[in-house]
Amino acid sequence: MMEIDRETIAISDIVKALNGRDKGKSFFVVDTEDIYAMLCDGKARRIDKPKRKKLKHIRLEQKSDGWIASKLQNGEKVTNSEIRRALAEYETQNRGEKGGM
């Protein structure tokens, strides 16, 4: 497993949780601080109260470059429904590639 450091993870990246009750779920990174990433999925972890998770407990899935990524990187307001929609698009695009992981 690749060690993730602060330089690897950036705002708007899509990551997967490796540990905890949210293991296996995909999230957007909405902020970083030291060894932590602030994660949001728009459902259980909403944009106004993101999950704080250590970098060693997440895996980088994709550097996001879509419309939601540009909004997050520019500090524009992002809604929970936009986060959910973007993650659903990501999941459907990558469902066949991972082989049902």
BADRENPA-883623 format. One line per 2 residues: their letters; for each residue x, y, z of N, C-alpha, C, O. Coordinates in Angstrom, 2 decimals, padded with zeros to 5 digits. Example, Ala and Ser with C-alpha at 12.3 -4.5 7.8 and 13.67 -1.06 7.14 Angstrom:
# residues 2
AS) 013.19,-005.69,007.80,012.30,-004.50,007.80,013.20,-003.30,007.80,014.24,-003.32,008.46 ~ 012.85,-002.25,007.08,013.67,-001.06,007.14,012.90,000.03,007.87,013.41,001.14,008.04
# end
This chain:
# residues 101
MM) 000.85,-001.18,000.00,000.00,000.00,000.00,000.89,001.23,000.00,001.86,001.32,000.75 ~ 000.53,002.19,-000.85,001.31,003.40,-000.99,001.05,004.35,000.18,-000.09,004.60,000.56
EI) 002.12,004.86,000.74,002.02,005.83,001.84,001.60,007.18,001.26,002.22,007.68,000.33 ~ 000.56,007.76,001.81,000.07,009.05,001.35,000.64,010.14,002.23,000.62,010.03,003.46
DR) 001.17,011.18,001.60,001.64,012.32,002.38,000.84,013.56,001.98,-000.01,013.51,001.09 ~ 001.11,014.62,002.65,000.32,015.84,002.48,000.45,016.40,001.06,-000.49,017.00,000.55
ET) 001.61,016.22,000.43,001.80,016.74,-000.91,001.01,015.93,-001.95,000.67,016.45,-003.01 ~ 000.74,014.66,-001.66,000.02,013.81,-002.59,-001.46,014.15,-002.65,-002.05,014.17,-003.72
IA) -002.06,014.41,-001.49,-003.48,014.69,-001.38,-003.75,016.17,-001.57,-003.04,017.02,-001.02 ~ -004.76,016.49,-002.36,-005.13,017.88,-002.60,-006.64,018.03,-002.50,-007.38,017.06,-002.61
IS) -007.08,019.24,-002.29,-008.51,019.53,-002.25,-009.12,019.12,-003.58,-008.56,019.40,-004.64 ~ -010.25,018.47,-003.52,-011.05,017.98,-004.65,-010.66,016.58,-005.10,-011.30,016.05,-006.01
DI) -009.65,015.95,-004.51,-009.32,014.57,-004.85,-010.41,013.63,-004.34,-011.08,013.92,-003.35 ~ -010.57,012.52,-005.01,-011.50,011.48,-004.55,-010.66,010.41,-003.87,-009.70,009.89,-004.44
VK) -011.03,010.09,-002.62,-010.30,009.10,-001.83,-011.26,008.04,-001.33,-012.48,008.23,-001.32 ~ -010.69,006.91,-000.91,-011.47,005.83,-000.33,-010.96,005.58,001.08,-009.75,005.53,001.30
AL) -011.87,005.42,002.04,-011.51,005.16,003.42,-011.04,003.72,003.56,-011.67,002.80,003.05 ~ -009.92,003.52,004.26,-009.35,002.18,004.45,-009.69,001.59,005.81,-009.63,000.37,005.98
NG) -010.03,002.43,006.78,-010.30,001.97,008.13,-011.55,002.66,008.69,-012.00,003.68,008.17 ~ -012.08,002.07,009.75,-013.19,002.68,010.46,-014.54,002.24,009.93,-014.64,001.38,009.05
RD) -015.58,002.83,010.47,-016.94,002.45,010.10,-017.28,002.85,008.67,-018.22,002.32,008.08 ~ -016.52,003.79,008.10,-016.76,004.21,006.72,-015.79,003.55,005.74,-015.58,004.06,004.64
KG) -015.21,002.43,006.13,-014.26,001.69,005.28,-014.91,001.34,003.95,-016.03,000.82,003.90 ~ -014.18,001.63,002.86,-014.66,001.30,001.53,-015.47,002.39,000.87,-015.77,002.28,-000.32
KS) -015.84,003.42,001.59,-016.65,004.51,001.02,-015.76,005.54,000.34,-014.61,005.75,000.74 ~ -016.31,006.17,-000.68,-015.60,007.22,-001.41,-015.98,008.59,-000.86,-017.12,008.83,-000.46
FF) -015.00,009.50,-000.86,-015.20,010.85,-000.35,-014.45,011.84,-001.22,-013.50,011.48,-001.92 ~ -014.88,013.09,-001.17,-014.12,014.21,-001.72,-013.30,014.81,-000.59,-013.78,014.91,000.53
VV) -012.07,015.21,-000.88,-011.26,015.95,000.08,-011.65,017.41,-000.05,-011.52,018.01,-001.12 ~ -012.14,018.00,001.06,-012.56,019.40,001.02,-011.55,020.31,001.72,-011.63,021.53,001.58
DT) -010.61,019.73,002.47,-009.57,020.52,003.12,-008.51,019.56,003.65,-008.77,018.37,003.82 ~ -007.32,020.08,003.91,-006.26,019.30,004.53,-005.64,020.12,005.65,-005.58,021.35,005.57
ED) -005.19,019.44,006.68,-004.48,020.09,007.77,-003.53,019.07,008.39,-003.96,018.04,008.89 ~ -002.24,019.38,008.35,-001.19,018.50,008.86,-001.33,017.08,008.30,-001.20,016.87,007.10
IY) -001.58,016.12,009.19,-001.67,014.72,008.78,-003.12,014.29,008.56,-003.40,013.09,008.47 ~ -004.03,015.24,008.48,-005.45,014.94,008.33,-006.00,015.47,007.02,-005.51,016.46,006.46
AM) -007.04,014.80,006.55,-007.82,015.28,005.41,-009.26,015.41,005.89,-009.75,014.57,006.65 ~ -009.92,016.44,005.45,-011.33,016.65,005.77,-012.13,016.09,004.61,-011.99,016.54,003.48
LC) -012.99,015.09,004.89,-013.68,014.35,003.86,-015.18,014.59,003.88,-015.78,014.77,004.94 ~ -015.78,014.60,002.70,-017.21,014.84,002.57,-017.79,013.90,001.53,-017.19,013.69,000.47
DG) -018.96,013.32,001.82,-019.66,012.51,000.83,-021.05,013.05,000.49,-021.73,012.51,-000.38 ~ -021.47,014.11,001.18,-022.76,014.72,000.90,-023.93,014.04,001.58,-025.05,014.56,001.54
KA) -023.71,012.89,002.21,-024.78,012.17,002.91,-024.50,012.20,004.41,-024.92,013.11,005.12 ~ -023.79,011.17,004.88,-023.46,011.08,006.30,-022.47,012.16,006.71,-022.55,012.71,007.81
RR) -021.53,012.47,005.82,-020.54,013.51,006.06,-020.80,014.66,005.11,-020.39,014.65,003.95 ~ -021.51,015.65,005.64,-021.95,016.77,004.82,-020.86,017.83,004.71,-019.90,017.83,005.48
ID) -021.02,018.72,003.76,-020.01,019.74,003.47,-019.78,020.67,004.66,-018.67,021.16,004.85 ~ -020.81,020.91,005.47,-020.67,021.80,006.61,-020.05,021.12,007.83,-019.65,021.80,008.78
KP) -019.96,019.79,007.82,-019.35,019.05,008.93,-018.60,017.84,008.38,-019.05,016.70,008.52 ~ -017.44,018.08,007.74,-016.70,016.97,007.11,-016.04,016.05,008.13,-015.81,016.43,009.28
KR) -015.72,014.85,007.69,-015.03,013.84,008.50,-013.55,014.15,008.50,-012.95,014.35,007.44 ~ -012.95,014.18,009.66,-011.51,014.39,009.81,-010.85,013.02,009.92,-011.08,012.29,010.88
KK) -010.03,012.67,008.92,-009.42,011.35,008.89,-007.93,011.47,008.60,-007.52,012.30,007.79 ~ -007.13,010.64,009.26,-005.69,010.65,009.04,-005.38,010.19,007.62,-006.05,009.33,007.07
LK) -004.33,010.80,007.05,-003.93,010.47,005.69,-003.58,009.00,005.52,-003.81,008.43,004.45 ~ -003.03,008.38,006.56,-002.64,006.98,006.44,-003.85,006.04,006.40,-003.71,004.86,006.10
HI) -005.05,006.57,006.70,-006.25,005.75,006.69,-007.11,005.97,005.44,-008.26,005.54,005.39 ~ -006.55,006.64,004.43,-007.27,006.83,003.17,-006.36,006.47,002.00,-005.14,006.47,002.12
RL) -007.00,006.15,000.87,-006.26,005.81,-000.35,-006.74,006.75,-001.46,-007.95,006.92,-001.65 ~ -005.81,007.34,-002.17,-006.14,008.21,-003.29,-006.72,007.36,-004.42,-006.08,006.42,-004.88
EQ) -007.92,007.70,-004.84,-008.57,006.97,-005.93,-008.40,007.69,-007.25,-008.10,007.07,-008.27 ~ -008.58,009.02,-007.23,-008.53,009.77,-008.48,-008.29,011.24,-008.20,-008.86,011.82,-007.26
KS) -007.45,011.84,-009.03,-007.31,013.29,-009.02,-008.49,013.82,-009.80,-008.58,013.62,-011.01 ~ -009.40,014.49,-009.13,-010.62,014.96,-009.77,-010.34,016.20,-010.61,-009.62,017.10,-010.19
DG) -010.93,016.22,-011.80,-010.73,017.38,-012.68,-012.04,017.89,-013.26,-012.03,018.65,-014.23 ~ -013.15,017.51,-012.69,-014.46,017.92,-013.19,-014.91,019.26,-012.65,-014.14,020.00,-012.04
WI) -016.18,019.55,-012.87,-016.76,020.82,-012.45,-016.76,020.97,-010.93,-016.56,022.08,-010.43 ~ -016.97,019.89,-010.21,-016.98,019.99,-008.74,-015.58,020.29,-008.22,-015.42,021.01,-007.23
AS) -014.57,019.74,-008.88,-013.18,019.98,-008.47,-012.82,021.45,-008.62,-012.19,022.03,-007.74 ~ -013.22,022.05,-009.72,-012.90,023.46,-009.92,-013.61,024.33,-008.90,-013.05,025.33,-008.44
KL) -014.84,023.97,-008.54,-015.56,024.75,-007.52,-014.87,024.63,-006.16,-014.72,025.63,-005.46 ~ -014.46,023.41,-005.79,-013.79,023.21,-004.50,-012.44,023.94,-004.46,-012.10,024.57,-003.47
QN) -011.69,023.84,-005.54,-010.36,024.46,-005.59,-010.44,025.99,-005.58,-009.55,026.65,-005.05 ~ -011.51,026.55,-006.15,-011.66,028.00,-006.19,-012.37,028.56,-004.96,-012.56,029.77,-004.85
GE) -012.77,027.68,-004.04,-013.42,028.13,-002.82,-014.87,028.54,-003.01,-015.43,029.24,-002.16 ~ -015.48,028.12,-004.12,-016.89,028.44,-004.37,-017.78,027.55,-003.52,-017.36,026.49,-003.06
KV) -019.02,027.98,-003.33,-019.98,027.21,-002.55,-020.36,025.94,-003.29,-020.71,025.97,-004.47 ~ -020.29,024.82,-002.59,-020.64,023.51,-003.14,-021.73,022.93,-002.27,-021.63,022.97,-001.04
TN) -022.78,022.40,-002.89,-023.87,021.82,-002.11,-023.65,020.32,-001.92,-022.88,019.69,-002.64 ~ -024.35,019.77,-000.92,-024.26,018.34,-000.66,-024.78,017.53,-001.83,-024.25,016.46,-002.14
SE) -025.82,018.02,-002.50,-026.36,017.28,-003.65,-025.35,017.24,-004.80,-025.27,016.25,-005.52 ~ -024.58,018.31,-004.98,-023.54,018.31,-006.02,-022.45,017.29,-005.69,-021.97,016.58,-006.58
IR) -022.07,017.21,-004.42,-021.07,016.22,-003.98,-021.59,014.81,-004.24,-020.88,013.98,-004.79 ~ -022.84,014.54,-003.84,-023.43,013.21,-004.04,-023.48,012.85,-005.52,-023.16,011.72,-005.90
RA) -023.89,013.80,-006.36,-023.99,013.56,-007.80,-022.62,013.24,-008.39,-022.49,012.31,-009.19 ~ -021.61,014.01,-008.02,-020.26,013.80,-008.56,-019.69,012.45,-008.11,-019.05,011.76,-008.90
LA) -019.92,012.07,-006.86,-019.44,010.77,-006.38,-020.19,009.63,-007.06,-019.60,008.59,-007.36 ~ -021.49,009.80,-007.31,-022.27,008.77,-008.01,-021.75,008.60,-009.43,-021.65,007.47,-009.92
EY) -021.42,009.70,-010.11,-020.85,009.63,-011.45,-019.51,008.88,-011.42,-019.24,008.05,-012.28 ~ -018.69,009.19,-010.43,-017.39,008.52,-010.29,-017.59,007.01,-010.07,-016.91,006.20,-010.70
ET) -018.51,006.66,-009.19,-018.76,005.24,-008.89,-019.23,004.48,-010.12,-018.78,003.36,-010.37 ~ -020.14,005.07,-010.90,-020.65,004.36,-012.09,-019.56,004.24,-013.16,-019.51,003.23,-013.86
QN) -018.70,005.24,-013.29,-017.62,005.17,-014.28,-016.60,004.10,-013.92,-016.04,003.45,-014.80 ~ -016.37,003.89,-012.63,-015.29,003.00,-012.19,-015.79,001.65,-011.68,-014.99,000.85,-011.20
RG) -017.06,001.39,-011.76,-017.60,000.14,-011.25,-016.99,-001.06,-011.95,-016.60,-002.02,-011.29 ~ -016.88,-001.03,-013.26,-016.35,-002.16,-014.02,-014.84,-002.26,-013.98,-014.30,-003.36,-014.11
EK) -014.14,-001.15,-013.79,-012.68,-001.14,-013.85,-012.03,-001.83,-012.66,-011.00,-002.48,-012.83 ~ -012.59,-001.70,-011.47,-011.97,-002.22,-010.26,-012.24,-003.71,-010.07,-011.59,-004.34,-009.23
GG) -013.15,-004.28,-010.82,-013.43,-005.71,-010.70,-014.18,-006.06,-009.44,-013.95,-007.11,-008.85 ~ -015.10,-005.17,-009.01,-015.94,-005.45,-007.85,-015.18,-005.45,-006.55,-015.53,-006.21,-005.64
M) -014.19,-004.64,-006.42,-013.37,-004.58,-005.22,-014.14,-004.18,-004.07,-013.61,-004.07,-002.97
# end
